[in-house]
Structures are given as C-alpha cells and as structure tokens.
Amino acid sequence: MAIKAVLFDAGNTLLTPAIPESQVLSEAAACFGISIDAAVIEKHIPAMYEYYEILFAQDNSVWSTEKRAADIWMSMYHHICGLLGITEFVPEIARKGYEVYLKPTSWALFDDVMPTLLALKSKEKQLGIISNWDKSLEGIIDGMGLRHHFGTVLSSAAVEMYKPHPAIFELALRKLGVKNNESMYVGDHIHADVKGALQAGMTAVLIDREDRHSDCDEFIRIKNLQEILEYLSA
C-alpha cells in the first residue's frame, strides 16, 4: 500500500542543539562560580548519553510525564557533573542547563530537513512528529517556524504516552486520519523509534547519520533524510 504519511522523531532526527551541550553546561557552572572548560566537558558527553541508554533500557517510561521527562535530563546532567568532579551546586547547574533547551533558539535543523519536508509536501504526503520529549516540543517547533508543515506534533509528556509503545504512534495516525500500513516513521533510536514503529504496524526507518549501525539489515537504514524520497519513488 502506498505511503500517505511520513512521521518523524524530533531530537537527532530533525533537530540538533544550536548551542553545544558542553558550552551550555560550562556557562551554567560559571553562574555558580565553577570554572570548567567546554572542551573538557565535551569529552564526557558520550558517557552521559551512554548513561541515558542504561536508564532507558531499565525503564522506557522515563518520558511518560512532564516531571519524569525533566528528571531524566536532571539525572544525565547530574551524572556528567559527577564525571567532571563537580560536587557543589549540581542540582542548580543541571536545572539551568535543562532550561536552556526549552527555548526554540537553542535548536537548529539538520541541513537535510527542509529539502526533505518540502519535497514530501510536494508529493502531498501528510507529515507529523512523535517524540519522547517534555511539553516544550510544540512551542519549539512553532518558534522555529515549522508548525505549519506538520499535521500533528506529539510529545510524550503532553499526551502521557511514550515510545516504543504503540499507543502514541496510533494516536498520531488517528489525528492524521491515516492507517498504520499507509505510514512511515523515521527516527534515530533503534528501540524507541524503529521497534516502536514496527510494533505499531508502520514502515520504520532508522536515520543513522554517523553510520553507527552499518551491520543492521533488519530494517530500512538511511544516512540522510532525503533518501526517504528514493524509497517512496521506488
């Protein structure tokens, strides 16, 4: 059956930080008299995300409410503070860092996003976003001037449903008025995005910008969003 709708994850799929997290955390620490170079922090960013994967694997409901979505970021920033040897003002630094990314100006689009969205719109595809995110997501998308491209924008905290569970995918499809076998979902996380979309009966696509999953041949894998267009034209 032909694909009528293409839905996307937000972070690391459409959006990337406009301000590096290392810079944000360095500036947050400086507010409390703690001097630490952003380059030093940057070395620990991968370990912070490895810690996130551990937390998510233990309990994927961490994005299910506004409080829990904020808490997961607090936990990650607490963790990196520990790696950096910061022991004072840790909750305050974490909160200040988290609040930066509630603003639209703190986010940017990957270069392949707008050409892909415009091409999909020209093909009369319906578009949507489903993301494990706090309630700031719709305001961010709106503030970036993107809201008119999408028929629905769902954050897990706003609807209290979360990926990889099918319910949040099914809600988005109902809002768009399309069937699961008429839809495609694109995201960067194998478990939350690809496996979640497959459980919901959608065509699932992994966006693997850094070629980290070159050994995976169980599902569609792309390195640039514009490759979606080739798949839809096949």
Biotite code that builds the C-alpha atoms (Angstrom):
import biotite.structure as struc

atoms = struc.array([
    struc.Atom([0.000, 0.000, 0.000], chain_id="A", res_id=1, res_name="MET", atom_name="CA", element="C"),
    struc.Atom([1.258, 3.497, -0.851], chain_id="A", res_id=2, res_name="ALA", atom_name="CA", element="C"),
    struc.Atom([2.703, 5.653, 1.909], chain_id="A", res_id=3, res_name="ILE", atom_name="CA", element="C"),
    struc.Atom([0.398, 8.617, 2.609], chain_id="A", res_id=4, res_name="LYS", atom_name="CA", element="C"),
    struc.Atom([2.070, 9.983, 5.752], chain_id="A", res_id=5, res_name="ALA", atom_name="CA", element="C"),
    struc.Atom([5.647, 10.346, 6.981], chain_id="A", res_id=6, res_name="VAL", atom_name="CA", element="C"),
    struc.Atom([6.218, 10.974, 10.672], chain_id="A", res_id=7, res_name="LEU", atom_name="CA", element="C"),
    struc.Atom([9.465, 11.851, 12.398], chain_id="A", res_id=8, res_name="PHE", atom_name="CA", element="C"),
    struc.Atom([11.220, 11.745, 15.717], chain_id="A", res_id=9, res_name="ASP", atom_name="CA", element="C"),
    struc.Atom([12.481, 15.197, 16.804], chain_id="A", res_id=10, res_name="ALA", atom_name="CA", element="C"),
    struc.Atom([15.894, 15.144, 18.513], chain_id="A", res_id=11, res_name="GLY", atom_name="CA", element="C"),
    struc.Atom([18.783, 13.809, 16.398], chain_id="A", res_id=12, res_name="ASN", atom_name="CA", element="C"),
    struc.Atom([16.345, 13.271, 13.517], chain_id="A", res_id=13, res_name="THR", atom_name="CA", element="C"),
    struc.Atom([15.028, 16.751, 12.711], chain_id="A", res_id=14, res_name="LEU", atom_name="CA", element="C"),
    struc.Atom([16.581, 18.838, 15.476], chain_id="A", res_id=15, res_name="LEU", atom_name="CA", element="C"),
    struc.Atom([20.117, 19.235, 16.787], chain_id="A", res_id=16, res_name="THR", atom_name="CA", element="C"),
    struc.Atom([21.337, 21.595, 19.517], chain_id="A", res_id=17, res_name="PRO", atom_name="CA", element="C"),
    struc.Atom([22.190, 25.034, 18.149], chain_id="A", res_id=18, res_name="ALA", atom_name="CA", element="C"),
    struc.Atom([24.332, 25.536, 21.248], chain_id="A", res_id=19, res_name="ILE", atom_name="CA", element="C"),
    struc.Atom([26.615, 22.624, 22.204], chain_id="A", res_id=20, res_name="PRO", atom_name="CA", element="C"),
    struc.Atom([25.681, 20.999, 25.500], chain_id="A", res_id=21, res_name="GLU", atom_name="CA", element="C"),
    struc.Atom([29.282, 21.348, 26.627], chain_id="A", res_id=22, res_name="SER", atom_name="CA", element="C"),
    struc.Atom([29.046, 25.130, 26.212], chain_id="A", res_id=23, res_name="GLN", atom_name="CA", element="C"),
    struc.Atom([25.671, 25.273, 27.955], chain_id="A", res_id=24, res_name="VAL", atom_name="CA", element="C"),
    struc.Atom([26.947, 23.305, 30.946], chain_id="A", res_id=25, res_name="LEU", atom_name="CA", element="C"),
    struc.Atom([30.163, 25.319, 31.110], chain_id="A", res_id=26, res_name="SER", atom_name="CA", element="C"),
    struc.Atom([28.166, 28.545, 31.226], chain_id="A", res_id=27, res_name="GLU", atom_name="CA", element="C"),
    struc.Atom([25.721, 27.084, 33.756], chain_id="A", res_id=28, res_name="ALA", atom_name="CA", element="C"),
    struc.Atom([28.586, 26.100, 36.062], chain_id="A", res_id=29, res_name="ALA", atom_name="CA", element="C"),
    struc.Atom([30.145, 29.558, 35.692], chain_id="A", res_id=30, res_name="ALA", atom_name="CA", element="C"),
    struc.Atom([26.922, 31.089, 37.043], chain_id="A", res_id=31, res_name="CYS", atom_name="CA", element="C"),
    struc.Atom([27.753, 29.395, 40.346], chain_id="A", res_id=32, res_name="PHE", atom_name="CA", element="C"),
    struc.Atom([31.435, 30.272, 40.382], chain_id="A", res_id=33, res_name="GLY", atom_name="CA", element="C"),
    struc.Atom([32.668, 26.966, 38.945], chain_id="A", res_id=34, res_name="ILE", atom_name="CA", element="C"),
    struc.Atom([35.101, 27.298, 36.053], chain_id="A", res_id=35, res_name="SER", atom_name="CA", element="C"),
    struc.Atom([35.330, 24.329, 33.698], chain_id="A", res_id=36, res_name="ILE", atom_name="CA", element="C"),
    struc.Atom([36.270, 24.473, 30.043], chain_id="A", res_id=37, res_name="ASP", atom_name="CA", element="C"),
    struc.Atom([33.674, 23.371, 27.493], chain_id="A", res_id=38, res_name="ALA", atom_name="CA", element="C"),
    struc.Atom([36.309, 21.236, 25.750], chain_id="A", res_id=39, res_name="ALA", atom_name="CA", element="C"),
    struc.Atom([36.764, 19.223, 28.943], chain_id="A", res_id=40, res_name="VAL", atom_name="CA", element="C"),
    struc.Atom([33.015, 18.743, 29.274], chain_id="A", res_id=41, res_name="ILE", atom_name="CA", element="C"),
    struc.Atom([32.746, 17.705, 25.620], chain_id="A", res_id=42, res_name="GLU", atom_name="CA", element="C"),
    struc.Atom([34.947, 14.671, 26.250], chain_id="A", res_id=43, res_name="LYS", atom_name="CA", element="C"),
    struc.Atom([32.347, 13.353, 28.712], chain_id="A", res_id=44, res_name="HIS", atom_name="CA", element="C"),
    struc.Atom([29.238, 13.945, 26.588], chain_id="A", res_id=45, res_name="ILE", atom_name="CA", element="C"),
    struc.Atom([29.345, 10.423, 25.046], chain_id="A", res_id=46, res_name="PRO", atom_name="CA", element="C"),
    struc.Atom([29.467, 8.901, 28.536], chain_id="A", res_id=47, res_name="ALA", atom_name="CA", element="C"),
    struc.Atom([26.450, 10.982, 29.529], chain_id="A", res_id=48, res_name="MET", atom_name="CA", element="C"),
    struc.Atom([24.459, 9.519, 26.651], chain_id="A", res_id=49, res_name="TYR", atom_name="CA", element="C"),
    struc.Atom([25.670, 6.019, 27.438], chain_id="A", res_id=50, res_name="GLU", atom_name="CA", element="C"),
    struc.Atom([24.243, 6.595, 30.919], chain_id="A", res_id=51, res_name="TYR", atom_name="CA", element="C"),
    struc.Atom([20.966, 7.658, 29.338], chain_id="A", res_id=52, res_name="TYR", atom_name="CA", element="C"),
    struc.Atom([20.802, 4.407, 27.370], chain_id="A", res_id=53, res_name="GLU", atom_name="CA", element="C"),
    struc.Atom([21.243, 2.466, 30.602], chain_id="A", res_id=54, res_name="ILE", atom_name="CA", element="C"),
    struc.Atom([18.395, 4.387, 32.261], chain_id="A", res_id=55, res_name="LEU", atom_name="CA", element="C"),
    struc.Atom([16.140, 3.992, 29.210], chain_id="A", res_id=56, res_name="PHE", atom_name="CA", element="C"),
    struc.Atom([16.839, 0.260, 28.985], chain_id="A", res_id=57, res_name="ALA", atom_name="CA", element="C"),
    struc.Atom([15.890, -0.106, 32.637], chain_id="A", res_id=58, res_name="GLN", atom_name="CA", element="C"),
    struc.Atom([12.636, 1.821, 32.280], chain_id="A", res_id=59, res_name="ASP", atom_name="CA", element="C"),
    struc.Atom([11.414, 3.243, 28.967], chain_id="A", res_id=60, res_name="ASN", atom_name="CA", element="C"),
    struc.Atom([8.566, 5.061, 30.744], chain_id="A", res_id=61, res_name="SER", atom_name="CA", element="C"),
    struc.Atom([11.003, 7.814, 31.776], chain_id="A", res_id=62, res_name="VAL", atom_name="CA", element="C"),
    struc.Atom([9.379, 10.111, 29.185], chain_id="A", res_id=63, res_name="TRP", atom_name="CA", element="C"),
    struc.Atom([5.789, 9.443, 30.274], chain_id="A", res_id=64, res_name="SER", atom_name="CA", element="C"),
    struc.Atom([5.085, 12.681, 32.180], chain_id="A", res_id=65, res_name="THR", atom_name="CA", element="C"),
    struc.Atom([6.409, 16.230, 32.298], chain_id="A", res_id=66, res_name="GLU", atom_name="CA", element="C"),
    struc.Atom([8.153, 15.631, 35.636], chain_id="A", res_id=67, res_name="LYS", atom_name="CA", element="C"),
    struc.Atom([9.762, 12.394, 34.517], chain_id="A", res_id=68, res_name="ARG", atom_name="CA", element="C"),
    struc.Atom([10.905, 13.907, 31.217], chain_id="A", res_id=69, res_name="ALA", atom_name="CA", element="C"),
    struc.Atom([12.625, 16.719, 33.147], chain_id="A", res_id=70, res_name="ALA", atom_name="CA", element="C"),
    struc.Atom([14.026, 14.253, 35.678], chain_id="A", res_id=71, res_name="ASP", atom_name="CA", element="C"),
    struc.Atom([15.761, 12.169, 33.013], chain_id="A", res_id=72, res_name="ILE", atom_name="CA", element="C"),
    struc.Atom([17.703, 15.250, 31.902], chain_id="A", res_id=73, res_name="TRP", atom_name="CA", element="C"),
    struc.Atom([18.462, 16.126, 35.519], chain_id="A", res_id=74, res_name="MET", atom_name="CA", element="C"),
    struc.Atom([19.838, 12.623, 36.007], chain_id="A", res_id=75, res_name="SER", atom_name="CA", element="C"),
    struc.Atom([22.031, 12.900, 32.901], chain_id="A", res_id=76, res_name="MET", atom_name="CA", element="C"),
    struc.Atom([23.395, 16.297, 33.913], chain_id="A", res_id=77, res_name="TYR", atom_name="CA", element="C"),
    struc.Atom([23.983, 15.097, 37.482], chain_id="A", res_id=78, res_name="HIS", atom_name="CA", element="C"),
    struc.Atom([25.915, 12.182, 36.018], chain_id="A", res_id=79, res_name="HIS", atom_name="CA", element="C"),
    struc.Atom([28.188, 14.343, 33.886], chain_id="A", res_id=80, res_name="ILE", atom_name="CA", element="C"),
    struc.Atom([28.807, 16.678, 36.826], chain_id="A", res_id=81, res_name="CYS", atom_name="CA", element="C"),
    struc.Atom([29.993, 13.623, 38.762], chain_id="A", res_id=82, res_name="GLY", atom_name="CA", element="C"),
    struc.Atom([32.329, 12.644, 35.914], chain_id="A", res_id=83, res_name="LEU", atom_name="CA", element="C"),
    struc.Atom([33.706, 16.190, 35.935], chain_id="A", res_id=84, res_name="LEU", atom_name="CA", element="C"),
    struc.Atom([34.278, 16.162, 39.685], chain_id="A", res_id=85, res_name="GLY", atom_name="CA", element="C"),
    struc.Atom([31.700, 18.871, 40.332], chain_id="A", res_id=86, res_name="ILE", atom_name="CA", element="C"),
    struc.Atom([30.189, 18.396, 43.790], chain_id="A", res_id=87, res_name="THR", atom_name="CA", element="C"),
    struc.Atom([28.640, 21.789, 44.560], chain_id="A", res_id=88, res_name="GLU", atom_name="CA", element="C"),
    struc.Atom([25.508, 23.374, 43.051], chain_id="A", res_id=89, res_name="PHE", atom_name="CA", element="C"),
    struc.Atom([24.877, 20.246, 40.980], chain_id="A", res_id=90, res_name="VAL", atom_name="CA", element="C"),
    struc.Atom([21.028, 20.499, 41.018], chain_id="A", res_id=91, res_name="PRO", atom_name="CA", element="C"),
    struc.Atom([21.236, 24.184, 40.151], chain_id="A", res_id=92, res_name="GLU", atom_name="CA", element="C"),
    struc.Atom([23.678, 23.601, 37.258], chain_id="A", res_id=93, res_name="ILE", atom_name="CA", element="C"),
    struc.Atom([21.547, 20.750, 35.940], chain_id="A", res_id=94, res_name="ALA", atom_name="CA", element="C"),
    struc.Atom([18.356, 22.822, 36.075], chain_id="A", res_id=95, res_name="ARG", atom_name="CA", element="C"),
    struc.Atom([19.990, 25.808, 34.392], chain_id="A", res_id=96, res_name="LYS", atom_name="CA", element="C"),
    struc.Atom([21.346, 23.606, 31.618], chain_id="A", res_id=97, res_name="GLY", atom_name="CA", element="C"),
    struc.Atom([17.996, 21.919, 31.106], chain_id="A", res_id=98, res_name="TYR", atom_name="CA", element="C"),
    struc.Atom([16.099, 25.213, 30.878], chain_id="A", res_id=99, res_name="GLU", atom_name="CA", element="C"),
    struc.Atom([18.284, 26.455, 28.013], chain_id="A", res_id=100, res_name="VAL", atom_name="CA", element="C"),
    struc.Atom([16.895, 23.723, 25.772], chain_id="A", res_id=101, res_name="TYR", atom_name="CA", element="C"),
    struc.Atom([13.289, 24.683, 26.429], chain_id="A", res_id=102, res_name="LEU", atom_name="CA", element="C"),
    struc.Atom([13.790, 27.598, 24.004], chain_id="A", res_id=103, res_name="LYS", atom_name="CA", element="C"),
    struc.Atom([13.381, 27.425, 20.204], chain_id="A", res_id=104, res_name="PRO", atom_name="CA", element="C"),
    struc.Atom([16.585, 29.440, 19.719], chain_id="A", res_id=105, res_name="THR", atom_name="CA", element="C"),
    struc.Atom([18.598, 26.621, 21.308], chain_id="A", res_id=106, res_name="SER", atom_name="CA", element="C"),
    struc.Atom([17.749, 24.244, 18.452], chain_id="A", res_id=107, res_name="TRP", atom_name="CA", element="C"),
    struc.Atom([18.671, 24.022, 14.775], chain_id="A", res_id=108, res_name="ALA", atom_name="CA", element="C"),
    struc.Atom([17.617, 21.841, 11.867], chain_id="A", res_id=109, res_name="LEU", atom_name="CA", element="C"),
    struc.Atom([19.923, 19.385, 10.183], chain_id="A", res_id=110, res_name="PHE", atom_name="CA", element="C"),
    struc.Atom([20.726, 20.532, 6.646], chain_id="A", res_id=111, res_name="ASP", atom_name="CA", element="C"),
    struc.Atom([18.662, 17.755, 5.068], chain_id="A", res_id=112, res_name="ASP", atom_name="CA", element="C"),
    struc.Atom([15.439, 18.563, 6.921], chain_id="A", res_id=113, res_name="VAL", atom_name="CA", element="C"),
    struc.Atom([13.878, 21.420, 4.952], chain_id="A", res_id=114, res_name="MET", atom_name="CA", element="C"),
    struc.Atom([14.597, 19.963, 1.484], chain_id="A", res_id=115, res_name="PRO", atom_name="CA", element="C"),
    struc.Atom([13.024, 16.698, 2.643], chain_id="A", res_id=116, res_name="THR", atom_name="CA", element="C"),
    struc.Atom([9.942, 18.289, 4.187], chain_id="A", res_id=117, res_name="LEU", atom_name="CA", element="C"),
    struc.Atom([9.328, 20.456, 1.123], chain_id="A", res_id=118, res_name="LEU", atom_name="CA", element="C"),
    struc.Atom([9.754, 17.507, -1.232], chain_id="A", res_id=119, res_name="ALA", atom_name="CA", element="C"),
    struc.Atom([7.348, 15.390, 0.815], chain_id="A", res_id=120, res_name="LEU", atom_name="CA", element="C"),
    struc.Atom([4.800, 18.202, 0.862], chain_id="A", res_id=121, res_name="LYS", atom_name="CA", element="C"),
    struc.Atom([5.116, 18.491, -2.936], chain_id="A", res_id=122, res_name="SER", atom_name="CA", element="C"),
    struc.Atom([4.247, 14.790, -3.095], chain_id="A", res_id=123, res_name="LYS", atom_name="CA", element="C"),
    struc.Atom([1.171, 15.559, -0.937], chain_id="A", res_id=124, res_name="GLU", atom_name="CA", element="C"),
    struc.Atom([2.374, 13.450, 1.971], chain_id="A", res_id=125, res_name="LYS", atom_name="CA", element="C"),
    struc.Atom([0.996, 14.222, 5.404], chain_id="A", res_id=126, res_name="GLN", atom_name="CA", element="C"),
    struc.Atom([3.686, 14.956, 7.994], chain_id="A", res_id=127, res_name="LEU", atom_name="CA", element="C"),
    struc.Atom([3.882, 14.567, 11.750], chain_id="A", res_id=128, res_name="GLY", atom_name="CA", element="C"),
    struc.Atom([6.234, 14.437, 14.720], chain_id="A", res_id=129, res_name="ILE", atom_name="CA", element="C"),
    struc.Atom([6.193, 11.917, 17.576], chain_id="A", res_id=130, res_name="ILE", atom_name="CA", element="C"),
    struc.Atom([8.899, 12.393, 20.174], chain_id="A", res_id=131, res_name="SER", atom_name="CA", element="C"),
    struc.Atom([9.857, 11.356, 23.670], chain_id="A", res_id=132, res_name="ASN", atom_name="CA", element="C"),
    struc.Atom([10.103, 14.955, 24.902], chain_id="A", res_id=133, res_name="TRP", atom_name="CA", element="C"),
    struc.Atom([8.727, 17.303, 27.535], chain_id="A", res_id=134, res_name="ASP", atom_name="CA", element="C"),
    struc.Atom([5.840, 19.676, 26.860], chain_id="A", res_id=135, res_name="LYS", atom_name="CA", element="C"),
    struc.Atom([8.137, 22.292, 25.317], chain_id="A", res_id=136, res_name="SER", atom_name="CA", element="C"),
    struc.Atom([8.270, 20.456, 21.980], chain_id="A", res_id=137, res_name="LEU", atom_name="CA", element="C"),
    struc.Atom([5.294, 22.071, 20.239], chain_id="A", res_id=138, res_name="GLU", atom_name="CA", element="C"),
    struc.Atom([6.465, 25.538, 21.325], chain_id="A", res_id=139, res_name="GLY", atom_name="CA", element="C"),
    struc.Atom([9.930, 24.793, 19.956], chain_id="A", res_id=140, res_name="ILE", atom_name="CA", element="C"),
    struc.Atom([8.546, 23.609, 16.620], chain_id="A", res_id=141, res_name="ILE", atom_name="CA", element="C"),
    struc.Atom([6.243, 26.644, 16.468], chain_id="A", res_id=142, res_name="ASP", atom_name="CA", element="C"),
    struc.Atom([9.021, 29.046, 17.493], chain_id="A", res_id=143, res_name="GLY", atom_name="CA", element="C"),
    struc.Atom([11.257, 27.683, 14.738], chain_id="A", res_id=144, res_name="MET", atom_name="CA", element="C"),
    struc.Atom([8.537, 28.455, 12.176], chain_id="A", res_id=145, res_name="GLY", atom_name="CA", element="C"),
    struc.Atom([7.914, 24.799, 11.380], chain_id="A", res_id=146, res_name="LEU", atom_name="CA", element="C"),
    struc.Atom([4.477, 24.081, 12.820], chain_id="A", res_id=147, res_name="ARG", atom_name="CA", element="C"),
    struc.Atom([2.596, 24.610, 9.540], chain_id="A", res_id=148, res_name="HIS", atom_name="CA", element="C"),
    struc.Atom([4.482, 21.704, 7.969], chain_id="A", res_id=149, res_name="HIS", atom_name="CA", element="C"),
    struc.Atom([3.043, 19.150, 10.394], chain_id="A", res_id=150, res_name="PHE", atom_name="CA", element="C"),
    struc.Atom([-0.480, 17.858, 10.819], chain_id="A", res_id=151, res_name="GLY", atom_name="CA", element="C"),
    struc.Atom([0.340, 16.716, 14.337], chain_id="A", res_id=152, res_name="THR", atom_name="CA", element="C"),
    struc.Atom([3.167, 17.254, 16.832], chain_id="A", res_id=153, res_name="VAL", atom_name="CA", element="C"),
    struc.Atom([3.079, 14.890, 19.821], chain_id="A", res_id=154, res_name="LEU", atom_name="CA", element="C"),
    struc.Atom([5.410, 14.946, 22.789], chain_id="A", res_id=155, res_name="SER", atom_name="CA", element="C"),
    struc.Atom([5.250, 12.011, 25.166], chain_id="A", res_id=156, res_name="SER", atom_name="CA", element="C"),
    struc.Atom([4.894, 14.212, 28.247], chain_id="A", res_id=157, res_name="ALA", atom_name="CA", element="C"),
    struc.Atom([1.984, 16.166, 26.756], chain_id="A", res_id=158, res_name="ALA", atom_name="CA", element="C"),
    struc.Atom([-0.079, 13.076, 25.908], chain_id="A", res_id=159, res_name="VAL", atom_name="CA", element="C"),
    struc.Atom([1.353, 10.845, 28.671], chain_id="A", res_id=160, res_name="GLU", atom_name="CA", element="C"),
    struc.Atom([2.159, 8.117, 26.155], chain_id="A", res_id=161, res_name="MET", atom_name="CA", element="C"),
    struc.Atom([5.667, 7.244, 25.105], chain_id="A", res_id=162, res_name="TYR", atom_name="CA", element="C"),
    struc.Atom([7.748, 5.363, 22.580], chain_id="A", res_id=163, res_name="LYS", atom_name="CA", element="C"),
    struc.Atom([8.276, 2.485, 21.950], chain_id="A", res_id=164, res_name="PRO", atom_name="CA", element="C"),
    struc.Atom([4.686, 1.672, 22.975], chain_id="A", res_id=165, res_name="HIS", atom_name="CA", element="C"),
    struc.Atom([2.241, 1.634, 20.039], chain_id="A", res_id=166, res_name="PRO", atom_name="CA", element="C"),
    struc.Atom([-0.343, 3.933, 21.677], chain_id="A", res_id=167, res_name="ALA", atom_name="CA", element="C"),
    struc.Atom([1.483, 7.187, 20.880], chain_id="A", res_id=168, res_name="ILE", atom_name="CA", element="C"),
    struc.Atom([2.016, 6.139, 17.248], chain_id="A", res_id=169, res_name="PHE", atom_name="CA", element="C"),
    struc.Atom([-1.641, 5.139, 16.954], chain_id="A", res_id=170, res_name="GLU", atom_name="CA", element="C"),
    struc.Atom([-2.772, 8.481, 18.387], chain_id="A", res_id=171, res_name="LEU", atom_name="CA", element="C"),
    struc.Atom([-0.734, 10.382, 15.805], chain_id="A", res_id=172, res_name="ALA", atom_name="CA", element="C"),
    struc.Atom([-2.146, 8.279, 12.970], chain_id="A", res_id=173, res_name="LEU", atom_name="CA", element="C"),
    struc.Atom([-5.707, 8.915, 14.160], chain_id="A", res_id=174, res_name="ARG", atom_name="CA", element="C"),
    struc.Atom([-5.006, 12.648, 14.186], chain_id="A", res_id=175, res_name="LYS", atom_name="CA", element="C"),
    struc.Atom([-3.719, 12.457, 10.619], chain_id="A", res_id=176, res_name="LEU", atom_name="CA", element="C"),
    struc.Atom([-6.520, 10.139, 9.510], chain_id="A", res_id=177, res_name="GLY", atom_name="CA", element="C"),
    struc.Atom([-4.214, 7.504, 8.016], chain_id="A", res_id=178, res_name="VAL", atom_name="CA", element="C"),
    struc.Atom([-3.794, 3.778, 8.579], chain_id="A", res_id=179, res_name="LYS", atom_name="CA", element="C"),
    struc.Atom([-0.652, 2.253, 10.033], chain_id="A", res_id=180, res_name="ASN", atom_name="CA", element="C"),
    struc.Atom([0.199, 0.480, 6.775], chain_id="A", res_id=181, res_name="ASN", atom_name="CA", element="C"),
    struc.Atom([-0.059, 3.810, 4.939], chain_id="A", res_id=182, res_name="GLU", atom_name="CA", element="C"),
    struc.Atom([2.535, 5.489, 7.130], chain_id="A", res_id=183, res_name="SER", atom_name="CA", element="C"),
    struc.Atom([6.280, 5.688, 7.636], chain_id="A", res_id=184, res_name="MET", atom_name="CA", element="C"),
    struc.Atom([8.142, 6.649, 10.793], chain_id="A", res_id=185, res_name="TYR", atom_name="CA", element="C"),
    struc.Atom([11.727, 7.924, 10.811], chain_id="A", res_id=186, res_name="VAL", atom_name="CA", element="C"),
    struc.Atom([13.886, 8.119, 13.927], chain_id="A", res_id=187, res_name="GLY", atom_name="CA", element="C"),
    struc.Atom([17.414, 7.653, 15.215], chain_id="A", res_id=188, res_name="ASP", atom_name="CA", element="C"),
    struc.Atom([16.838, 5.188, 18.075], chain_id="A", res_id=189, res_name="HIS", atom_name="CA", element="C"),
    struc.Atom([16.545, 1.504, 17.229], chain_id="A", res_id=190, res_name="ILE", atom_name="CA", element="C"),
    struc.Atom([14.418, 0.561, 20.224], chain_id="A", res_id=191, res_name="HIS", atom_name="CA", element="C"),
    struc.Atom([12.207, 3.620, 20.772], chain_id="A", res_id=192, res_name="ALA", atom_name="CA", element="C"),
    struc.Atom([11.781, 4.571, 17.122], chain_id="A", res_id=193, res_name="ASP", atom_name="CA", element="C"),
    struc.Atom([12.301, 1.611, 14.809], chain_id="A", res_id=194, res_name="VAL", atom_name="CA", element="C"),
    struc.Atom([10.978, -1.170, 17.007], chain_id="A", res_id=195, res_name="LYS", atom_name="CA", element="C"),
    struc.Atom([8.210, 1.073, 18.326], chain_id="A", res_id=196, res_name="GLY", atom_name="CA", element="C"),
    struc.Atom([7.018, 1.953, 14.824], chain_id="A", res_id=197, res_name="ALA", atom_name="CA", element="C"),
    struc.Atom([7.199, -1.678, 13.713], chain_id="A", res_id=198, res_name="LEU", atom_name="CA", element="C"),
    struc.Atom([5.063, -2.722, 16.691], chain_id="A", res_id=199, res_name="GLN", atom_name="CA", element="C"),
    struc.Atom([2.533, -0.122, 15.574], chain_id="A", res_id=200, res_name="ALA", atom_name="CA", element="C"),
    struc.Atom([2.450, -1.647, 12.078], chain_id="A", res_id=201, res_name="GLY", atom_name="CA", element="C"),
    struc.Atom([4.215, 1.245, 10.357], chain_id="A", res_id=202, res_name="MET", atom_name="CA", element="C"),
    struc.Atom([7.093, 1.226, 7.903], chain_id="A", res_id=203, res_name="THR", atom_name="CA", element="C"),
    struc.Atom([10.098, 2.027, 10.098], chain_id="A", res_id=204, res_name="ALA", atom_name="CA", element="C"),
    struc.Atom([13.248, 3.852, 9.005], chain_id="A", res_id=205, res_name="VAL", atom_name="CA", element="C"),
    struc.Atom([16.431, 4.374, 11.034], chain_id="A", res_id=206, res_name="LEU", atom_name="CA", element="C"),
    struc.Atom([18.253, 7.641, 10.374], chain_id="A", res_id=207, res_name="ILE", atom_name="CA", element="C"),
    struc.Atom([21.874, 6.721, 11.064], chain_id="A", res_id=208, res_name="ASP", atom_name="CA", element="C"),
    struc.Atom([23.763, 9.915, 10.315], chain_id="A", res_id=209, res_name="ARG", atom_name="CA", element="C"),
    struc.Atom([27.066, 8.712, 11.792], chain_id="A", res_id=210, res_name="GLU", atom_name="CA", element="C"),
    struc.Atom([26.899, 5.206, 10.303], chain_id="A", res_id=211, res_name="ASP", atom_name="CA", element="C"),
    struc.Atom([26.883, 3.549, 13.719], chain_id="A", res_id=212, res_name="ARG", atom_name="CA", element="C"),
    struc.Atom([24.618, 0.684, 12.675], chain_id="A", res_id=213, res_name="HIS", atom_name="CA", element="C"),
    struc.Atom([26.102, -0.405, 9.359], chain_id="A", res_id=214, res_name="SER", atom_name="CA", element="C"),
    struc.Atom([25.717, -4.051, 10.410], chain_id="A", res_id=215, res_name="ASP", atom_name="CA", element="C"),
    struc.Atom([21.932, -3.769, 10.776], chain_id="A", res_id=216, res_name="CYS", atom_name="CA", element="C"),
    struc.Atom([19.986, -5.154, 7.845], chain_id="A", res_id=217, res_name="ASP", atom_name="CA", element="C"),
    struc.Atom([16.694, -5.934, 9.602], chain_id="A", res_id=218, res_name="GLU", atom_name="CA", element="C"),
    struc.Atom([15.091, -2.625, 8.635], chain_id="A", res_id=219, res_name="PHE", atom_name="CA", element="C"),
    struc.Atom([15.471, 0.362, 6.339], chain_id="A", res_id=220, res_name="ILE", atom_name="CA", element="C"),
    struc.Atom([18.530, 2.422, 7.283], chain_id="A", res_id=221, res_name="ARG", atom_name="CA", element="C"),
    struc.Atom([19.439, 5.815, 5.809], chain_id="A", res_id=222, res_name="ILE", atom_name="CA", element="C"),
    struc.Atom([22.191, 8.356, 6.485], chain_id="A", res_id=223, res_name="LYS", atom_name="CA", element="C"),
    struc.Atom([20.399, 11.365, 5.001], chain_id="A", res_id=224, res_name="ASN", atom_name="CA", element="C"),
    struc.Atom([16.690, 12.164, 5.243], chain_id="A", res_id=225, res_name="LEU", atom_name="CA", element="C"),
    struc.Atom([16.464, 12.803, 1.525], chain_id="A", res_id=226, res_name="GLN", atom_name="CA", element="C"),
    struc.Atom([16.974, 9.082, 0.979], chain_id="A", res_id=227, res_name="GLU", atom_name="CA", element="C"),
    struc.Atom([13.325, 8.721, 2.051], chain_id="A", res_id=228, res_name="ILE", atom_name="CA", element="C"),
    struc.Atom([12.357, 10.230, -1.282], chain_id="A", res_id=229, res_name="LEU", atom_name="CA", element="C"),
    struc.Atom([14.190, 7.489, -3.160], chain_id="A", res_id=230, res_name="GLU", atom_name="CA", element="C"),
    struc.Atom([12.340, 4.852, -1.134], chain_id="A", res_id=231, res_name="TYR", atom_name="CA", element="C"),
    struc.Atom([8.962, 6.467, -1.797], chain_id="A", res_id=232, res_name="LEU", atom_name="CA", element="C"),
    struc.Atom([9.704, 6.691, -5.518], chain_id="A", res_id=233, res_name="SER", atom_name="CA", element="C"),
    struc.Atom([10.796, 3.053, -5.837], chain_id="A", res_id=234, res_name="ALA", atom_name="CA", element="C"),
])
